[in-house]
Amino acid sequence: MEQKTFIHHSLSKLHTFGFNHHATRLYVISRLSALEACIQDGLDAPMVLGSGSNIVFTGDYTGHILKNELKGKQVIETQDAYLVTVASGEIWHDFVVWTLTQGIAGLENLAFIPGTVGAAPVQNIGAYGVDLSQFCKSVTYVDLTSGARSTLDQQACRFGYRDSVFKHDLKNQTFIESVTLKLPKKWRPNLTYGTLKHLVSSSDPWEIYHHVGAIRRQKLPDVTALGNAGSFFKNPIISKSHLKKIQQNFPEIPCYPNDHETCKVAAGWIIEACQFKQKTIGRIQVYDKQALVLVNLGDGCSQDLMQLVRLIQQMAWKKFSIQLDPEVRFYAQQSEWTIHDVCN
Ligand SMILES: Cc1cc2nc3c(=O)[nH]c(=O)nc-3n(C[C@H](O)[C@H](O)[C@H](O)COP(=O)(O)OP(=O)(O)OC[C@H]3O[C@@H](n4cnc5c(N)ncnc54)[C@H](O)[C@@H]3O)c2cc1C
C-alpha cells in the first residue's frame, strides 16, 4: 500500500477553522496509484480534503477522508502561451510564486489565496478582479466510484461566481488530479479592482503581487493565528429592482453589475449594516477588520459558529430581504451538510 492511513485522526490541524473533531479513517494520497488502490478496495462516503481552508467540520467525519498530497508541475511552451499542468495537491500560493519566478505572469492577483490547486476549480477561486476560469484550460479528475479518469475543458467545468460543475453534477464524486492553465505570453495586468487601479502604469507582475499581499494582510486574519475560512458568505446576487428599494434607505450599499437584470452586493457590508461587526457567540466572532470573515478565537465550537451564522442570516433577511448563502462548506458524519442540516 502506498498511502498512509490514520484511524481516529484529529481534524483540528487539517481545516483552518480548527475545530477539534476526528476522522474515523483518513488516507493520505501522495500518488495516483494509492488513490486507485483505495477506490478498488471500496470507499465509504469519501470526501477529498485539500488544506481545509473552505470547509468546516461540524462533527466527526465517519466516512473515508482522502487527504490530497499529489505533487508535480509541467510546462509546455507554445508560440503564444505557457500551458502549465499542475498536480492538485500543490499549494496554490506556492504555485503562483513559482510561475512568477519562472517569468510566467498572469496569476498575481490570485496570490495568497490559501488552499490546494485541486480545490481551486471547485469554487472557481477569485480575487481582485480575476478568477481561475480566466486561465483554466482543463481539469482532469478521477471518479471516486468507478476509478475512471476524465478531462473537462474550460466550458465543461461550467464555471460561475464561486461555482463550477464540481459543486453540482459532480459534487463530492471526484478527486481532481490536475489542472492545466493557459497563461498568455503577452501579459496584460488586470487592474480593474478598486484598490489596484492606482497601479495603472505597472509593468511588473511582482508589484501587483506585493500590493495584493499587503491588502490581504490588512483585511484578512492569518489562519495560523486565528482560525477562519476566509469569506464565510457569498456576495448575494439580487435583482436591480430589489437593489433600488434598498438604496432608498441605504444609498451607500456597495454593488457591482452582474448581468442585465441583477447585481452583486457586498455581503460584508450587509453584515456590518446589521450591526454584527465583532458580534461574538461563545468563542466565535465576526472579524473586526472584515465582517465577512468569522473567526475562532480559540476553543470555539461548531454549535456557536452555527448559531452566529443563523443569526446573521435571519437579520440579513429581516433588514434587507436578502438571503446570505455560505461560501464555506460543512462536513460531518458521512456527508456534506447543508446549513439547514447543521442548524436543525
Ligand atoms: C484567509 C482565507 C482567505 C481566503 N481568500 C479567498 C479568496 O480570496 N478567494 C477565494 O476564492 N477563496 C478564498 N478562500 C477560500 C479558500 O482558500 C479556497 O476555497 C481554496 O480553494 C480552498 O482550498 P483547500 O485546498 O483548502 O480546499 P478544502 O477546504 O480542503 O476543500 C474545499 C472543497 O473542495 C473539495 N476539494 C478539495 N480538493 C479537491 C480535489 N482535489 N478534488 C475534488 N474536490 C476537492 C473539498 O471536498 C471541499 O468540498 C480563503 C480562505 C481563507 C482561510
The ligand as a Tripos MOL2 file, in Angstrom:
@<TRIPOS>MOLECULE
LIG
   53    58     1     0     0
SMALL
NO_CHARGES

@<TRIPOS>ATOM
      1 C1         -7.8270   33.5600    4.9880 C.3       1 LIG1
      2 C2         -8.5330   32.9980    3.7780 C.ar      1 LIG1
      3 C3         -8.6380   33.7560    2.6300 C.ar      1 LIG1
      4 C4         -9.2950   33.2450    1.5110 C.ar      1 LIG1
      5 N1         -9.3680   34.0190    0.3920 N.ar      1 LIG1
      6 C5        -10.0030   33.5600   -0.7050 C.ar      1 LIG1
      7 C6        -10.0950   34.3560   -1.8850 C.ar      1 LIG1
      8 O1         -9.5820   35.4660   -1.9480 O.2       1 LIG1
      9 N2        -10.7620   33.8420   -2.9400 N.ar      1 LIG1
     10 C7        -11.3220   32.5970   -2.9200 C.ar      1 LIG1
     11 O2        -11.9060   32.1950   -3.9370 O.2       1 LIG1
     12 N3        -11.2460   31.8170   -1.8280 N.ar      1 LIG1
     13 C8        -10.6030   32.2650   -0.7210 C.ar      1 LIG1
     14 N4        -10.5430   31.4850    0.4020 N.ar      1 LIG1
     15 C9        -11.1800   30.1620    0.4000 C.3       1 LIG1
     16 C10       -10.1880   29.0050    0.0810 C.3       1 LIG1
     17 O3         -8.8670   29.4400    0.1770 O.3       1 LIG1
     18 C11       -10.4060   28.4280   -1.3210 C.3       1 LIG1
     19 O4        -11.7320   27.9810   -1.4560 O.3       1 LIG1
     20 C12        -9.4710   27.2650   -1.6150 C.3       1 LIG1
     21 O5         -9.5810   26.9060   -2.9620 O.3       1 LIG1
     22 C13        -9.7570   26.0390   -0.7450 C.3       1 LIG1
     23 O6         -8.6970   25.1160   -0.9330 O.3       1 LIG1
     24 P1         -8.4920   23.8980    0.0490 P.3       1 LIG1
     25 O7         -7.4230   23.0420   -0.5130 O.co2     1 LIG1
     26 O8         -8.2720   24.3990    1.4170 O.co2     1 LIG1
     27 O9         -9.8860   23.1540   -0.0690 O.3       1 LIG1
     28 P2        -10.6940   22.4080    1.0820 P.3       1 LIG1
     29 O10       -11.2170   23.4010    2.0430 O.co2     1 LIG1
     30 O11        -9.8860   21.2910    1.6210 O.co2     1 LIG1
     31 O12       -11.9040   21.8280    0.2470 O.3       1 LIG1
     32 C14       -12.8960   22.6800   -0.2850 C.3       1 LIG1
     33 C15       -13.8790   21.8490   -1.1150 C.3       1 LIG1
     34 O13       -13.2290   21.3790   -2.2920 O.3       1 LIG1
     35 C16       -13.2330   19.9510   -2.3450 C.3       1 LIG1
     36 N5        -11.9210   19.5440   -2.8540 N.ar      1 LIG1
     37 C17       -10.7080   19.9310   -2.3860 C.ar      1 LIG1
     38 N6         -9.7260   19.3690   -3.1290 N.ar      1 LIG1
     39 C18       -10.3430   18.6090   -4.0680 C.ar      1 LIG1
     40 C19        -9.8670   17.7690   -5.1120 C.ar      1 LIG1
     41 N7         -8.5620   17.5680   -5.3570 N.pl3     1 LIG1
     42 N8        -10.7820   17.1080   -5.8710 N.ar      1 LIG1
     43 C20       -12.1130   17.2690   -5.6410 C.ar      1 LIG1
     44 N9        -12.6200   18.0530   -4.6700 N.ar      1 LIG1
     45 C21       -11.7380   18.7220   -3.8980 C.ar      1 LIG1
     46 C22       -13.4560   19.5000   -0.8960 C.3       1 LIG1
     47 O14       -14.0330   18.2090   -0.8370 O.3       1 LIG1
     48 C23       -14.3710   20.5970   -0.3850 C.3       1 LIG1
     49 O15       -15.7030   20.3670   -0.8230 O.3       1 LIG1
     50 C24        -9.8750   31.9560    1.5400 C.ar      1 LIG1
     51 C25        -9.7570   31.1820    2.6990 C.ar      1 LIG1
     52 C26        -9.0910   31.6950    3.8120 C.ar      1 LIG1
     53 C27        -8.9700   30.8320    5.0500 C.3       1 LIG1
@<TRIPOS>BOND
     1     1     2 1
     2     2     3 ar
     3     2    52 ar
     4     3     4 ar
     5     4     5 ar
     6     4    50 ar
     7     5     6 ar
     8     6     7 ar
     9     6    13 1
    10     7     8 2
    11     7     9 ar
    12     9    10 ar
    13    10    11 2
    14    10    12 ar
    15    12    13 ar
    16    13    14 ar
    17    14    15 1
    18    14    50 ar
    19    15    16 1
    20    16    17 1
    21    16    18 1
    22    18    19 1
    23    18    20 1
    24    20    21 1
    25    20    22 1
    26    22    23 1
    27    23    24 1
    28    24    25 2
    29    24    26 1
    30    24    27 1
    31    27    28 1
    32    28    29 2
    33    28    30 1
    34    28    31 1
    35    31    32 1
    36    32    33 1
    37    33    34 1
    38    33    48 1
    39    34    35 1
    40    35    36 1
    41    35    46 1
    42    36    37 ar
    43    36    45 ar
    44    37    38 ar
    45    38    39 ar
    46    39    40 ar
    47    39    45 ar
    48    40    41 1
    49    40    42 ar
    50    42    43 ar
    51    43    44 ar
    52    44    45 ar
    53    46    47 1
    54    46    48 1
    55    48    49 1
    56    50    51 ar
    57    51    52 ar
    58    52    53 1
@<TRIPOS>SUBSTRUCTURE
     1 LIG1         1 GROUP 0 **** ****
